[in-house]
Amino acid sequence: MTTRRVFILQSVVGTGALASGMAMAAAPMVAETDANAKGLGYVADTTKADGKKFPKHTNEQKCSNCALFQGKAGDAAGPCPLFAGKQVAAGGWCSAYAKKA
């Protein structure tokens, strides 16, 4: 039997999770022309990174396997703390890339 208190707590937690998920889905993609993105050499496709400017870049380095990527495995895009309120492409790359442990 569910008590009123348990029901209310579950409702609050569920509503918060739903709102959080909706906010995540509504976040826009970071544009390569964004000043912060330009400064970090961000590209939505890792194969298009400037190899001359970033000689240590490899095509295996992608946002999806970066320690900063906050999306789930298999997501096409996800949040990154470097681009607050915006999402990066899972197949993207920037010079702040740090391999996940």
N, CA, C and O of each residue as an XYZ file, in Angstrom:
404
protein
N       0.838     -1.159      0.000
C       0.000      0.000      0.000
C       0.901      1.247      0.000
O       1.849      1.325      0.782
N       0.609      2.205     -0.863
C       1.368      3.439     -0.967
C       0.750      4.499     -0.061
O      -0.449      4.774     -0.112
N       1.600      5.073      0.756
C       1.107      6.148      1.611
C       1.086      7.444      0.828
O       1.722      7.566     -0.219
N       0.370      8.379      1.333
C       0.280      9.689      0.677
C       1.650     10.346      0.590
O       1.984     10.944     -0.433
N       2.451     10.242      1.656
C       3.787     10.841      1.681
C       4.676     10.222      0.598
O       5.373     10.947     -0.111
N       4.660      8.898      0.462
C       5.456      8.213     -0.555
C       4.990      8.640     -1.945
O       5.815      8.913     -2.817
N       3.705      8.697     -2.151
C       3.155      9.113     -3.441
C       3.631     10.516     -3.814
O       4.043     10.751     -4.950
N       3.574     11.441     -2.868
C       3.995     12.826     -3.134
C       5.489     12.878     -3.445
O       5.896     13.556     -4.388
N       6.302     12.180     -2.675
C       7.749     12.162     -2.939
C       8.053     11.582     -4.313
O       8.891     12.117     -5.040
N       7.381     10.495     -4.675
C       7.603      9.899     -5.992
C       7.168     10.850     -7.101
O       7.815     10.920     -8.146
N       6.105     11.565     -6.888
C       5.623     12.521     -7.882
C       6.621     13.652     -8.086
O       6.894     14.050     -9.219
N       7.161     14.165     -6.992
C       8.136     15.258     -7.075
C       9.392     14.794     -7.796
O       9.885     15.487     -8.686
N       9.913     13.633     -7.424
C      11.119     13.102     -8.060
C      10.868     12.828     -9.537
O      11.702     13.161    -10.378
N       9.739     12.230     -9.856
C       9.402     11.935    -11.246
C       9.244     13.187    -12.084
O       9.699     13.227    -13.227
N       8.614     14.198    -11.543
C       8.436     15.459    -12.254
C       9.781     16.133    -12.495
O      10.018     16.682    -13.571
N      10.655     16.095    -11.506
C      11.993     16.682    -11.655
C      12.797     15.978    -12.732
O      13.471     16.627    -13.531
N      12.732     14.658    -12.757
C      13.447     13.889    -13.776
C      12.885     14.174    -15.167
O      13.642     14.292    -16.130
N      11.582     14.284    -15.274
C      10.954     14.590    -16.551
C      11.364     15.972    -17.033
O      11.709     16.136    -18.203
N      11.334     16.956    -16.167
C      11.733     18.318    -16.533
C      13.197     18.359    -16.937
O      13.559     19.057    -17.883
N      14.034     17.625    -16.235
C      15.451     17.565    -16.552
C      15.663     16.962    -17.934
O      16.461     17.473    -18.720
N      14.959     15.890    -18.229
C      15.061     15.252    -19.537
C      14.567     16.151    -20.649
O      15.145     16.168    -21.736
N      13.505     16.898    -20.395
C      12.972     17.815    -21.402
C      13.957     18.945    -21.654
O      14.137     19.357    -22.800
N      14.592     19.450    -20.614
C      15.567     20.525    -20.786
C      16.750     20.037    -21.601
O      17.282     20.771    -22.434
N      17.161     18.796    -21.363
C      18.282     18.225    -22.086
C      17.950     18.119    -23.568
O      18.770     18.467    -24.418
N      16.755     17.641    -23.877
C      16.348     17.462    -25.261
C      16.212     18.804    -25.972
O      16.416     18.884    -27.184
N      15.877     19.840    -25.247
C      15.657     21.142    -25.855
C      16.947     21.935    -26.056
O      16.933     22.968    -26.726
N      18.057     21.470    -25.488
C      19.317     22.209    -25.610
C      19.774     22.234    -27.068
O      19.785     21.200    -27.736
N      20.148     23.415    -27.559
C      20.588     23.518    -28.948
C      21.996     22.952    -29.141
O      22.756     22.797    -28.185
N      22.316     22.655    -30.367
C      23.662     22.203    -30.695
C      24.599     23.410    -30.722
O      24.200     24.505    -31.119
N      25.827     23.206    -30.305
C      26.818     24.274    -30.384
C      27.192     24.441    -31.862
O      27.376     23.457    -32.579
N      27.298     25.673    -32.296
C      27.677     25.952    -33.688
C      29.196     26.046    -33.787
O      29.851     26.560    -32.881
N      29.742     25.556    -34.870
C      31.189     25.641    -35.079
C      31.646     27.095    -35.156
O      32.823     27.390    -34.950
N      30.724     27.995    -35.449
C      31.046     29.411    -35.558
C      30.989     30.135    -34.216
O      31.390     31.295    -34.124
N      30.495     29.461    -33.173
C      30.448     30.021    -31.822
C      31.882     30.394    -31.406
O      32.825     29.654    -31.684
N      32.034     31.539    -30.744
C      33.371     32.030    -30.376
C      34.137     31.006    -29.538
O      35.318     30.763    -29.785
N      33.478     30.412    -28.558
C      34.140     29.413    -27.712
C      34.509     28.178    -28.531
O      35.588     27.613    -28.352
N      33.620     27.760    -29.423
C      33.878     26.597    -30.270
C      35.073     26.860    -31.188
O      35.932     25.997    -31.365
N      35.116     28.042    -31.760
C      36.240     28.396    -32.632
C      37.557     28.369    -31.863
O      38.566     27.860    -32.352
N      37.532     28.922    -30.663
C      38.738     28.966    -29.839
C      39.264     27.583    -29.488
O      40.470     27.386    -29.341
N      38.350     26.624    -29.357
C      38.745     25.254    -29.017
C      38.894     24.361    -30.249
O      39.206     23.177    -30.127
N      38.671     24.930    -31.430
C      38.790     24.159    -32.664
C      37.700     23.121    -32.824
O      37.902     22.115    -33.503
N      36.533     23.350    -32.203
C      35.438     22.378    -32.262
C      34.929     22.196    -33.684
O      34.714     23.156    -34.424
N      34.744     20.921    -34.040
C      34.084     20.545    -35.285
C      33.068     19.461    -34.962
O      33.302     18.632    -34.082
N      31.953     19.460    -35.657
C      30.902     18.475    -35.415
C      31.275     17.105    -35.983
O      30.649     16.102    -35.639
N      32.279     17.057    -36.840
C      32.763     15.810    -37.443
C      34.261     15.736    -37.218
O      35.014     16.534    -37.778
N      34.699     14.793    -36.410
C      36.116     14.695    -36.043
C      37.053     14.601    -37.241
O      38.210     15.010    -37.150
N      36.570     14.067    -38.362
C      37.434     13.933    -39.544
C      37.733     15.282    -40.184
O      38.599     15.372    -41.055
N      37.028     16.331    -39.767
C      37.228     17.658    -40.340
C      38.074     18.568    -39.446
O      38.185     19.766    -39.708
N      38.668     18.002    -38.392
C      39.535     18.796    -37.514
C      40.785     19.218    -38.282
O      41.276     18.482    -39.137
N      41.289     20.395    -37.973
C      42.468     20.951    -38.632
C      43.728     20.226    -38.154
O      44.250     20.513    -37.077
N      44.206     19.288    -38.966
C      45.380     18.489    -38.618
C      46.660     19.287    -38.506
O      47.565     18.902    -37.766
N      46.753     20.400    -39.233
C      47.951     21.240    -39.150
C      47.975     22.019    -37.844
O      49.018     22.146    -37.204
N      46.822     22.538    -37.456
C      46.733     23.310    -36.231
C      46.743     22.402    -34.995
O      47.228     22.794    -33.933
N      46.206     21.192    -35.142
C      46.123     20.232    -34.040
C      46.756     18.904    -34.471
O      46.039     17.938    -34.733
N      48.094     18.847    -34.546
C      48.774     17.650    -35.064
C      48.583     16.383    -34.226
O      48.786     15.288    -34.748
N      48.204     16.485    -32.960
C      48.008     15.303    -32.116
C      46.609     14.700    -32.271
O      46.315     13.649    -31.701
N      45.752     15.368    -33.044
C      44.388     14.875    -33.262
C      44.414     13.590    -34.083
O      45.190     13.460    -35.030
N      43.548     12.636    -33.702
C      43.318     11.437    -34.512
C      41.812     11.289    -34.702
O      41.029     11.807    -33.907
N      41.411     10.588    -35.748
C      39.984     10.419    -36.023
C      39.292      9.517    -35.003
O      38.063      9.468    -34.964
N      40.054      8.806    -34.182
C      39.464      7.991    -33.126
C      39.023      8.861    -31.947
O      38.216      8.425    -31.126
N      39.538     10.064    -31.858
C      39.162     10.988    -30.790
C      37.831     11.633    -31.165
O      37.734     12.352    -32.160
N      36.822     11.369    -30.365
C      35.485     11.908    -30.612
C      34.898     12.363    -29.298
O      35.296     11.887    -28.235
N      33.962     13.271    -29.364
C      33.284     13.736    -28.154
C      32.693     12.567    -27.377
O      32.718     12.568    -26.147
N      32.165     11.573    -28.079
C      31.513     10.446    -27.409
C      32.467      9.640    -26.535
O      32.015      8.967    -25.610
N      33.777      9.687    -26.797
C      34.713      8.964    -25.937
C      35.647      9.921    -25.192
O      36.755      9.560    -24.795
N      35.163     11.147    -25.018
C      35.890     12.167    -24.244
C      35.368     12.157    -22.803
O      34.179     11.945    -22.567
N      36.259     12.386    -21.858
C      35.886     12.409    -20.438
C      34.896     13.530    -20.121
O      34.180     13.448    -19.123
N      34.843     14.563    -20.942
C      33.956     15.696    -20.688
C      32.540     15.487    -21.220
O      31.614     16.175    -20.791
N      32.363     14.555    -22.139
C      31.050     14.304    -22.759
C      30.093     13.753    -21.724
O      30.403     12.769    -21.053
N      28.917     14.383    -21.586
C      27.952     13.975    -20.573
C      26.739     13.251    -21.142
O      25.778     12.988    -20.418
N      26.776     12.931    -22.421
C      25.698     12.158    -23.016
C      25.860     10.686    -22.668
O      26.879     10.273    -22.113
N      24.856      9.912    -22.997
C      24.900      8.470    -22.753
C      25.512      7.772    -23.961
O      25.502      8.307    -25.069
N      26.037      6.585    -23.740
C      26.587      5.785    -24.838
C      25.518      5.598    -25.906
O      24.384      5.236    -25.593
N      25.863      5.836    -27.139
C      24.922      5.684    -28.243
C      24.151      6.942    -28.600
O      23.505      6.985    -29.646
N      24.202      7.979    -27.749
C      23.524      9.244    -28.066
C      24.214      9.922    -29.244
O      25.438      9.871    -29.363
N      23.436     10.552    -30.106
C      23.995     11.285    -31.245
C      24.630     12.596    -30.800
O      25.500     13.129    -31.490
N      24.204     13.118    -29.655
C      24.726     14.374    -29.119
C      24.535     14.366    -27.610
O      23.763     13.576    -27.067
N      25.250     15.258    -26.948
C      25.109     15.355    -25.505
C      25.745     16.618    -24.986
O      26.482     17.289    -25.710
N      25.471     16.953    -23.742
C      26.041     18.164    -23.157
C      27.532     18.023    -22.882
O      28.050     16.923    -22.690
N      28.195     19.153    -22.869
C      29.615     19.233    -22.537
C      29.781     20.476    -21.673
O      29.272     21.536    -22.035
N      30.476     20.379    -20.543
C      30.622     21.538    -19.659
C      31.366     22.710    -20.296
O      31.286     23.833    -19.798
N      32.073     22.469    -21.366
C      32.785     23.557    -22.045
C      31.836     24.455    -22.835
O      32.164     25.601    -23.143
N      30.668     23.928    -23.155
C      29.676     24.658    -23.939
C      28.356     24.668    -23.171
O      27.403     23.987    -23.551
N      28.309     25.427    -22.112
C      27.162     25.455    -21.200
C      25.845     25.688    -21.927
O      25.719     26.613    -22.731
N      24.867     24.838    -21.634
C      23.535     24.984    -22.207
C      23.419     24.516    -23.642
O      22.375     24.691    -24.271
N      24.483     23.922    -24.168
C      24.462     23.453    -25.555
C      24.954     22.021    -25.612
O      25.594     21.526    -24.684
N      24.646     21.376    -26.704
C      25.084     20.003    -26.911
C      26.158     19.954    -27.990
O      26.218     20.814    -28.868
N      26.996     18.940    -27.906
C      28.010     18.697    -28.928
C      27.670     17.393    -29.637
O      27.018     16.518    -29.068
N      28.110     17.275    -30.866
C      27.888     16.048    -31.624
C      28.765     14.940    -31.061
O      29.930     15.174    -30.737
N      28.216     13.736    -30.940
C      28.990     12.602    -30.417
C      30.215     12.342    -31.283
O      31.255     11.913    -30.783
N      30.094     12.600    -32.564
C      31.208     12.395    -33.488
C      32.077     13.622    -33.664
O      32.933     13.662    -34.548
N      31.862     14.626    -32.824
C      32.633     15.872    -32.907
C      33.969     15.770    -32.194
O      34.344     14.711    -31.692
N      34.675     16.881    -32.159
C      35.997     16.933    -31.522
C      36.352     18.385    -31.215
O      35.941     19.297    -31.933
N      37.121     18.595    -30.141
C      37.736     19.895    -29.878
C      39.088     19.675    -29.213
O      39.405     18.560    -28.799
N      39.872     20.719    -29.114
C      41.244     20.602    -28.593
C      41.298     20.269    -27.105
O      42.376     19.967    -26.594
N      40.185     20.313    -26.402
C      40.157     19.956    -24.983
C      39.905     18.462    -24.791
O      39.695     18.008    -23.666
N      39.926     17.705    -25.869
C      39.653     16.272    -25.796
C      40.520     15.593    -24.746
O      41.734     15.791    -24.697
N      39.871     14.786    -23.904
C      40.559     13.982    -22.885
C      39.937     12.599    -22.888
O      38.749     12.448    -22.602
N      40.725     11.598    -23.207
C      40.206     10.238    -23.324
C      39.578      9.769    -22.016
O      40.125      9.980    -20.934
N      38.401      9.120    -22.142
C      37.747      8.539    -20.968
C      38.608      7.414    -20.416
O      39.249      6.671    -21.159
N      38.605      7.312    -19.123
C      39.391      6.239    -18.484
C      38.692      4.923    -18.588
O      39.205      3.912    -18.107
